[in-house]
């Protein structure tokens, strides 16, 4: 879970927290078309009274997937890829190639904003490995060893005039407007996969038993932010606000396949359904579908039907199945009580064989009909 320095210091359990730090750039160097070189962190004391040891950076994990995001937005494509990231002269540097306009207009716009001086900040997300509270600075932390997980282009400090000036200079800022509209309209009730698992999640063995009630009982509110797919955003500090758990509360929050399947079934109207706003269902579905992929499973097709309509469909299907089973039993009873007539004997007709054949044929047809109703 990503947190800023303040929340990191306040947290009782810091083991599973990832810290992000903003850094205001002195300059951005253009290496070639679409390629810019950044200083994304230094060892100087920042505004939170913290320091990050430049020689303590661990870059192996990041270099395996060196994407550059915008504002730590894991739900949007990367705006660039880091061609190289290294420590030099007490600074963490990164050379990033941005997306061409025809590939991803938003990434190209971000490139133009940096190139022309309208954006002047970056933000590193890292996993603290070794750290200590400063002896010289009240409340400050010295991060001595840390693993870089990602870095982002960020519009910090916020400067609306910069966008106006960029537009006046001919830079197309329409992608920024669309991004802002999407973020502002995004319903915070749904907990996206990126929010809960920015670095992925461990998988429990597929046959792991699942008891959602037990896992929620042993979890804290902070645990539930990782374990669930929806929260009542008006009461995020109450455990009862979190729904659709599918991770264990301990051991690094491994995702449990049976928990995922149960959450998806509830979302799709089964097991009594789940009481969440209809507008949140797609985002919740996307979160759970990502877990289906992790277990090499195919998620059920998402339907735009409301939960009430979905529940009604499930009830109808169940009712039809019961009627079909009743019809089968009645027909079977008629067959079983059929009597051998003298005519049957004279003509050599084996009634028992016929009864068995008719029974099996009816069962096959009923199974076919049940499958269609499902």
C-alpha positions in Angstrom: 0.0 0.0 0.0 1.4 3.4 -1.0 1.6 6.0 1.7 3.3 9.4 2.1 6.0 10.0 4.7 3.5 11.3 7.3 1.3 8.1 7.2 4.4 5.9 7.2 5.5 7.5 10.5 2.1 7.2 12.0 1.5 3.6 11.1 2.0 1.0 13.9 2.8 -1.8 11.4 5.1 -0.5 8.7 6.0 -3.9 7.3 3.8 -3.8 4.2 3.9 -0.1 3.4 5.4 1.5 0.3 6.5 5.1 0.6 6.3 7.7 -2.1 8.4 10.9 -2.2 7.9 13.9 -4.4 11.0 15.7 -5.8 11.0 19.1 -7.5 13.4 19.1 -10.4 16.1 21.7 -11.0 16.2 20.9 -14.7 15.2 18.3 -17.3 17.7 17.4 -20.0 16.5 16.4 -23.4 18.7 13.6 -24.7 16.9 13.2 -28.1 13.4 13.3 -29.4 11.0 11.8 -26.8 13.9 11.0 -24.4 14.4 13.1 -21.3 16.8 12.7 -18.4 15.7 13.3 -14.9 17.1 13.5 -11.4 14.4 11.8 -9.5 15.9 11.7 -5.9 18.8 13.1 -4.0 20.2 12.8 -0.5 19.2 16.2 0.7 16.8 16.8 3.6 13.2 17.1 2.1 10.2 19.1 3.4 9.2 16.1 5.6 12.6 16.4 7.4 13.6 13.0 5.8 16.6 11.9 3.8 17.1 9.1 1.3 20.5 7.6 1.0 21.5 7.7 -2.7 23.8 4.8 -2.3 21.1 2.7 -0.7 18.9 2.4 -3.8 18.2 -1.2 -4.9 17.2 -1.1 -8.6 17.1 -4.7 -9.7 13.3 -5.2 -9.3 12.5 -1.9 -11.0 14.8 -2.6 -14.0 12.8 -5.8 -14.7 9.7 -3.6 -15.5 10.9 0.0 -15.8 7.6 1.8 -16.5 7.1 5.4 -15.7 3.5 6.3 -14.6 1.6 9.5 -14.2 0.7 10.4 -10.6 1.1 6.8 -9.5 -2.0 5.9 -11.6 -1.8 2.2 -12.0 -5.1 2.1 -13.9 -3.7 4.0 -16.9 -1.0 3.0 -19.4 2.6 4.1 -18.6 3.5 7.5 -20.1 7.2 6.4 -20.6 9.7 3.6 -20.1 13.0 4.1 -18.3 15.8 3.3 -20.6 18.3 3.5 -17.7 18.2 4.3 -14.0 21.3 4.7 -12.0 23.0 6.6 -9.1 25.6 9.2 -10.0 27.2 12.0 -7.9 24.8 11.4 -5.0 21.7 11.5 -7.2 19.2 8.9 -8.5 18.8 9.6 -12.2 16.6 8.1 -14.9 16.5 8.4 -18.6 12.9 8.0 -19.9 11.5 7.6 -23.4 7.9 8.9 -23.7 5.2 7.5 -25.9 4.8 9.0 -29.4 1.6 11.0 -29.9 0.0 8.5 -32.2 0.6 5.7 -29.7 -0.6 7.4 -26.5 -1.4 11.1 -26.7 -1.4 11.5 -22.9 2.2 10.3 -22.6 3.3 12.6 -25.4 1.5 15.6 -23.7 3.4 14.9 -20.5 6.7 14.8 -22.5 5.9 18.2 -24.0 5.0 19.7 -20.5 8.4 18.6 -19.1 10.3 19.6 -22.2 8.9 23.1 -22.1 9.2 23.6 -18.4 5.5 23.4 -17.4 6.0 20.3 -15.2 8.8 20.3 -12.7 8.4 17.4 -10.3 8.7 13.6 -10.1 7.8 11.1 -7.4 9.5 7.9 -6.4 7.7 4.9 -4.9 9.9 2.6 -2.8 9.9 -0.1 -0.3 12.0 0.9 2.8 14.5 -1.8 3.8 16.6 -0.1 6.4 15.7 3.2 8.1 15.9 5.0 11.4 14.5 8.1 13.0 16.9 11.0 12.7 18.8 12.1 15.8 19.2 15.6 14.5 15.8 16.4 13.0 12.6 16.1 15.0 10.3 13.5 13.4 12.6 13.0 10.5 13.6 9.6 9.1 16.8 8.6 7.4 16.0 6.0 4.8 19.3 4.1 4.5 18.4 1.3 2.1 15.3 1.1 -0.1 14.0 -0.7 -3.2 12.7 1.4 -6.1 9.3 0.0 -7.2 8.3 2.8 -9.6 8.6 6.5 -10.3 6.0 8.8 -11.6 5.6 12.1 -13.4 3.6 14.3 -11.2 2.0 17.8 -11.5 3.6 19.1 -8.2 3.4 21.8 -7.2 -0.1 22.3 -8.6 -0.1 25.2 -11.0 -3.2 25.8 -13.1 -1.4 28.8 -14.8 1.2 26.4 -16.1 -1.5 24.5 -18.1 -2.9 27.7 -19.4 0.6 28.8 -20.5 1.2 25.4 -22.1 -2.0 25.6 -24.0 -1.1 29.1 -25.2 2.2 27.8 -26.5 0.3 25.2 -28.6 0.6 22.1 -26.4 -2.5 20.0 -26.6 -3.7 19.6 -23.0 -6.9 17.9 -23.8 -5.6 14.6 -22.6 -5.0 16.2 -19.2 -8.5 17.4 -19.1 -9.9 13.9 -19.8 -7.6 12.3 -17.2 -8.7 14.8 -14.6 -12.4 14.2 -15.5 -11.9 10.4 -15.1 -10.1 10.8 -11.8 -12.7 13.2 -10.4 -15.6 11.1 -11.5 -14.0 7.9 -10.3 -16.1 6.3 -7.6 -13.9 5.7 -4.5 -16.2 3.0 -3.3 -14.6 0.4 -5.6 -11.1 -0.6 -4.5 -9.2 -1.2 -7.7 -6.5 -3.9 -8.1 -3.9 -1.1 -8.6 -4.9 0.6 -5.3 -4.9 -2.6 -3.3 -2.0 -4.4 -5.0 0.3 -1.9 -6.7 3.1 -4.5 -6.7 1.0 -7.5 -7.3 -0.1 -10.0 -4.7 1.0 -13.5 -3.5 -1.3 -16.4 -4.4 -2.4 -18.9 -1.9 -2.5 -22.5 -3.1 -5.6 -23.0 -5.2 -7.2 -25.5 -2.8 -6.8 -23.2 0.2 -10.0 -23.2 2.3 -11.8 -19.9 2.6 -13.7 -18.4 5.6 -14.4 -14.7 4.8 -16.0 -14.0 8.2 -13.0 -15.4 10.0 -10.5 -13.4 7.9 -12.4 -10.1 8.4 -12.6 -10.7 12.1 -8.8 -11.0 12.5 -8.2 -8.1 10.1 -7.7 -4.4 10.9 -9.1 -1.6 8.8 -5.8 -1.1 7.1 -5.7 -4.9 6.3 -9.2 -4.7 4.8 -8.0 -2.0 2.3 -5.9 -4.7 0.8 -8.2 -7.6 1.3 -11.5 -6.3 -0.1 -12.8 -5.0 -3.4 -15.3 -2.4 -2.1 -15.6 0.1 0.7 -18.3 2.6 1.8 -16.1 5.7 1.2 -18.1 7.8 3.6 -17.1 5.5 6.5 -13.7 4.1 5.6 -12.5 3.8 9.2 -15.2 1.3 10.1 -14.6 -2.4 9.4 -18.2 -3.0 8.5 -17.7 -0.6 5.5 -15.6 -3.1 3.6 -17.1 -5.8 1.4 -16.1 -8.7 -0.8 -13.0 -9.9 1.0 -10.8 -12.4 -0.9 -7.4 -12.2 0.8 -6.1 -13.7 4.0 -5.4 -11.2 6.8 -1.9 -12.5 7.5 1.2 -13.7 5.7 1.4 -10.9 3.2 -2.3 -10.9 2.2 -2.2 -13.9 -0.2 -5.3 -14.0 -2.4 -7.4 -17.1 -2.0 -9.1 -18.5 -5.1 -12.2 -19.7 -3.3 -12.5 -16.2 -1.8 -12.3 -14.6 -5.3 -14.9 -17.0 -6.7 -17.2 -16.3 -3.8 -16.8 -12.5 -4.2 -17.5 -12.7 -7.9 -20.5 -14.9 -7.4 -21.9 -12.3 -4.9 -21.2 -9.5 -7.3 -23.0 -11.3 -10.1 -26.1 -11.8 -7.9 -25.5 -15.2 -6.4 -25.3 -16.1 -2.7 -27.8 -13.3 -2.0 -25.8 -10.7 -3.9 -23.9 -7.8 -2.4 -25.3 -4.3 -1.6 -23.1 -1.9 -3.5 -24.0 0.9 -5.9 -24.6 -0.3 -9.5 -22.1 2.2 -10.8 -19.3 0.5 -8.8 -19.9 -3.0 -10.1 -17.7 -2.7 -13.2 -14.7 -1.5 -11.3 -15.1 -4.2 -8.7 -15.5 -6.8 -11.5 -12.3 -5.6 -13.1 -10.5 -6.1 -9.7 -11.7 -9.6 -9.3 -11.1 -10.5 -13.0 -7.4 -9.6 -12.5 -7.3 -12.3 -9.8 -9.0 -14.8 -12.1 -6.2 -14.2 -14.6 -3.6 -14.8 -11.8 -5.1 -18.2 -11.2 -5.4 -18.9 -14.9 -9.2 -18.8 -14.8 -11.6 -17.2 -17.2 -13.9 -14.8 -15.4 -17.7 -14.8 -16.0 -18.9 -12.3 -18.6 -19.8 -9.0 -17.0 -23.4 -8.0 -17.4 -24.9 -4.5 -17.3 -28.0 -5.9 -15.6 -28.7 -4.5 -12.2 -28.3 -6.8 -9.2 -32.0 -7.0 -8.8 -32.3 -8.2 -12.4 -29.4 -10.6 -11.9 -31.0 -12.0 -8.8 -34.3 -12.4 -10.5 -32.6 -14.3 -13.3 -31.0 -16.6 -10.8 -34.3 -17.2 -9.1 -36.0 -17.9 -12.4 -33.3 -20.4 -13.4 -33.6 -22.2 -10.1 -37.4 -22.3 -10.3 -37.3 -23.7 -13.8 -34.8 -26.4 -12.7 -37.2 -27.4 -9.9 -40.1 -27.7 -12.3 -38.0 -29.7 -14.7 -37.0 -32.0 -12.0 -40.6 -32.4 -10.9 -41.7 -33.2 -14.4 -38.9 -35.8 -14.7 -40.0 -37.5 -11.5 -43.6 -37.6 -12.6 -42.7 -39.0 -16.0 -40.5 -41.6 -14.3 -43.3 -42.5 -12.0 -45.6 -43.2 -15.0 -42.9 -45.2 -16.7 -42.3 -47.3 -13.5 -46.0 -48.1 -13.1 -46.5 -49.1 -16.7 -47.9 -52.6 -16.9 -46.9 -55.3 -19.4 -50.0 -56.1 -21.6 -50.9 -59.3 -23.4 -50.3 -57.5 -26.7 -46.8 -56.6 -25.6 -46.1 -60.3 -24.8 -47.5 -61.5 -28.1 -45.5 -59.0 -30.1 -42.3 -59.7 -28.2 -42.0 -56.2 -26.9 -39.7 -55.8 -23.9 -41.4 -53.1 -21.8 -38.5 -52.9 -19.3 -36.1 -52.1 -22.0 -38.4 -49.4 -23.5 -38.9 -47.9 -20.0 -35.1 -47.6 -19.5 -34.6 -46.1 -22.9 -37.3 -43.5 -22.5 -36.1 -42.6 -19.0 -32.5 -42.0 -20.2 -33.7 -40.0 -23.2 -35.8 -37.8 -20.9 -32.9 -37.3 -18.5 -30.6 -36.2 -21.4 -33.2 -33.7 -22.6 -33.7 -32.3 -19.1 -29.9 -31.9 -18.7 -29.7 -30.0 -22.0 -32.5 -27.7 -20.9 -30.9 -27.1 -17.5 -27.7 -26.2 -19.2 -29.4 -23.6 -21.4 -31.1 -22.1 -18.4 -27.8 -21.8 -16.5 
